Amino acid sequence: IMQLAKLKGIKVISVIRDRPDYEQLETELLGLGSTSVVKYANFCKPEVQQYLINLFDGKRPKLGLNCVG
C-alpha cells in the first residue's frame, strides 16, 4: 500500500512497535515509500503530534490501516 501511495504522492506514516532492529526496519519502510516512521510508544507525545501536523501541512489523516490486526 505504501508503494502505491508513494506513486500517487500520498504521504504515509508507519507506526511500529519498538524492537531491537528498529533502525533497520525504519530504513526499509522509508525505502518502500513511507514518509515517516514513528515508534508506537512515542506516537501520542505532543512533540510527535506536532511533527506530524507539520509534516501533513496541518491536515488530518484520511485513512488508517492496521496491518497487524
Secondary structure as UniProt FT lines:
FT   HELIX           2..8
FT   STRAND          13..16
FT   TURN            20..21
FT   HELIX           22..32
FT   STRAND          36..39
FT   HELIX           40..42
FT   TURN            43..44
FT   HELIX           46..55
FT   TURN            56..58
//
